[in-house]
Amino acid sequence: MKKALIIFVSFLFFAQPALADDITEVDVFLKGKLDHVMKILQDKSLEKKERNDKIIEVIDGAFDFSTMAKLTLGKKYWPGMTGADRDRFTKLFVERLKASYLEKLDLYDNEKIIYRKPVQVKKKVRMMTELVSGDNKITMLYKLYKLKKAGWRVYDLELEGVSLITTYRSQFNEVLQNGTMNDLFAKLERPEGL
């Protein structure tokens, strides 16, 4: 009994610095990425295409788009897809997601970001931010996990409590319940989207 207690206490003692390190890593990583995007948005000398290219370069290193694509289809549809269909879906989904992200940034008007302290949830970390413009606040919860070689990546984002992954999954389910994967591809390929 005493030995088990010693092992348990030792585990808690040694686990705390690891958790603290994860929280610090996420804090530095995400703040760095978001501050970089804000700096690009504030640079009025950039043409829109150049600005968008720079922003995409920053977010490419912050989001795990492949995992996000997989999560939007979930266990119901992803396992039954061929490799070619998975690749095609991922490409279309990522293009749609990036276009949507850039579209929302077009509304940028000198907002500032308030960062909350990241919170460890098992092996993942969540970080709440608030986008503040005058009296208006929009909350965004970034959910991250750690890839062995690539480091921390965002796998979901909640905007005002609504998950990006859940929203897309619901839209995709609606199409796939009454149609095929090719129907979903066709909708994703349309400029106006789903």
BELVEN-V17263 format. One line per field, one symbol per residue. burial: # if it has 9 or more other C-alpha atoms within 8 Angstrom, else .. Layout:
burial = ???
This chain:
burial = ..................#..##..##.###.#..##..##.........##.###.##..####..#######...#.......#..##.###.#.#...#........#...#..#.#...##########....#########.....########...#######.###.##...#..###.##......
